[in-house]
C-alpha cells in the first residue's frame, strides 16, 4: 500500500503541475490586461506601462513562465495586484472557512441522504417514495446561488430566524451549508435508494432473511455495508463540485472563504491569485481522490492495490 | 504671488466648524455604540494610496486625514492644512495644523506631508493612486508646519488630488498594509480579510472624539444579501440599493432611504473618427434620437437623473449646457442630410455587469435609434473583454461610465478626451488645447471658464451622448444619526452616531 500511495502521490504532482501550467497560459490568453483593469479606464498610458513592468508583464510569455515556476516551487505565487499581499497566504488564510463550509455540507448531506434514500427504498413505489423522488429531482435542479438567495429571503429577511451573512456562529453556518448541501443530498439519496433496491434482490439478503434475521438487522448489517461502496465513490468525486458549490454560495452569504477571492481574481485577471487558487484547489482534489481510493480497502477487502 | 481665493472664507468657516464641535466635546459626549456598515465594494488594502476603490477610500478616511477635504457641496475645505497659497504655477505652499498627533503619539509635521507624497510616486510602493501625482516633483519642508509642494508642470488639480491623498507618518514602525497609523478620528483594530474590518474611536482626535465608539465595516457584494441584512437589522447602513429594491426599502419599518446624485455619468460614445460617425450631423442625429428622460424614468426608476453638463453638478468644472431635445423627426432629417436617408447598421458594446441596468439601457438605445433608421446590434461583454476592446478602439458605439473621484473635472475629462490618451477615434486640436490649459491653470476662475468651453465643445461636436447621472442610494436603520451623503460617494462617518 505504501508503494501504491507513493506512486499515486508522484502522479498527483504531475497532475497539479499540468493544471497550474495550463491555467498559467489560459488566463494570459484570455482578453483583459491586469494593469489596465487595476488602474481603471481613465488611467494614463504611462501609469499602465509602469504597472505592467512592475508586474513583469512586459517580459515574453516563456520568461514569465520560467520566473513563475522558479517562484512557485518555493511556494511563492506572487503578490496580489489588488490586495498587496502574497497570494498563497491570502488563499490559505481563507481556505479553512471554505473547507468548513464544504465539510459541514458533506456531513449534512450524508446525514440527510442516507436515511432518506433508505426510507424511499423500503417504501418503494408508494406515495412517500414518489414524494422523496420529487424532492430530490427539485433539489438537484435548483442552482446553489438561487437556493441561497431564497433561503435568505425566507429565513433571514422575512422570518428573521437566522443571520444573513458572515461566519463564526452555528446560526451563520446553517443557511450556507444547506444551500451547498442540497444538490448533494438529492444525488446521494437517489444513489442510496437505487443501491438499496439492487441489494434487496441479492441472494445474500434472501439468505439473511431465511436465517430468520429481523429486517432491521438485514438492512443495517448487510445491505448498508454493500451499498456504501458506490456512495463513497460518488461522495469523493462530488467533493470537488461541493467545493465549487461552496465557492458560489460563499459569495451569496458573504462567507469569508476562497470563493469571492477566486471569482474576483478571475474577473480582474489577478494572475498571482488565480495561480495560487488553482494550485491549492487542484491539490485538494487529487488528495481527496487518493483518500477515497484508500478508503475502498477498508470498505471492501476484495479491492487490492497493485 | 497669488493666494487661493477662498482660503480666508474657508478659514473662518473651519474655525466656526471647529467651535461648533467643541460644544458637544466639552459637554463630555463620549463615543458610544457600534455602527455596522455593509458596502457593496470590496475592502482591498489598509494602505490608502494602494487602492482606487471608493469603498476602500471611505475606510481610509476613518483612520487618516488629508490636507484638504471635500464638503457635501463639493467645495474644498481645510483639513490638516489650515491655509494654502500658490507661490508660482509650480509651487504650492501649505500651512499645517498644529497639535495634530498620529495614533502612535507622534506629531503630524511637514515631514509627514513629504513622506506621504514621496511614497506615492515611488514605484516600490505600487500605489494605484499614482495617476493623481504624475507631475509631482518634490516636497520642501522649511519648518515643521510649512510644506511646499513642487510640481514638474503646472497642475490645476493639486487641491483635488490632495483631498484623496491621506497623510501617513514617515517611517512607520510596521508596514501600513499591516498596521495603518493615521491622524484620523478612528484607530485601526483588526481586519479579517473578506469578513470585517473594525476601527475604534480615537479619543484624542484633533476635532474632538467621534460619536460612535466602534465601526465594523463589511463588504457584502451580493445585492439581495446586503439589502436583507439591512431589513433584518443585522447592519445599520448599506450603499447601492437597486432601483427595484427602492419600493421595498421605503415601505420597510425602521429603515430610511437616502438618495444622492453622484459625479458618475453614463455616456454613449460614438466612434467619431470613422464613418458614419465622423460626420457631426450623424452625431447630432443620434443625440436627438435618444430620449434620455425615458431611460431615467422607466429604467432607472428614480435612481438616476438626466444630465445637463459633462460632469456631475457638484464637480469642480461643472458647466450647465442645454441638452439636445428628443426629436426623431429632426434626427431623420439630419441623417438624410448626411446621406443616410435609409439609416445604417452599427453595433453597441457595453460591460454588462459593470453598472446597474446596463442591458436595459443598451436595448432602449437600440430601439430608439431603430426608430430613426439606425439598426443597432447590442453586444454585452464581460469586464475584461470590454476594457480590452474599448481601449483597442474596436467599437462603433460604447456605453462608458465615468466619475470624478477627486471631485475635479480633470479626471475624467482630460484623461478620457485628450488625444494623447487614445481613448477615442475622434480628436479635436481645439479640445486638446483646452484640456491642457485647464490642467496647467492654477487660477480657479480661469480654470472654470476653460472647463465651460470644453463642455460646450463636447456638446456641440463631441461624439458623446450624456445619458444619465447615477444616484447613490443608501439605506439606514433608524438608530443611525447624522449621516450625510456626499456627491463623491465616499462614506464619511466622523459625525455619525447611533441611538
Interface residues (C-beta under 8 A of the other chain):
Chain A: X30 X31 X32 X33 X36 X37 X38 X39 X40 X41 X42 X43 X44 X45 X46 X47 X50 X51 X54 X82 X83 X84 X85 X90 X93 X94 X149 X152 X153 X156 X157 X160 X163 X164 X165 X166 X167 X251 X252 X253 X254 X256 X257 X260 X261 X264 X267 X268 X269
Chain B: X38 X42 X44 X45 X47 X50 X51 X52 X123 X126 X128 X130 X131 X134 X177 X192 X193 X194 X195 X196 X218 X219 X220 X221 X222 X224 X225 X227 X228 X229 X231 X232 X233 X234 X382 X383 X384 X385 X387 X388 X389 X390 X391 X400 X402 X411 X412 X415 X416 X420 X421 X422 X423
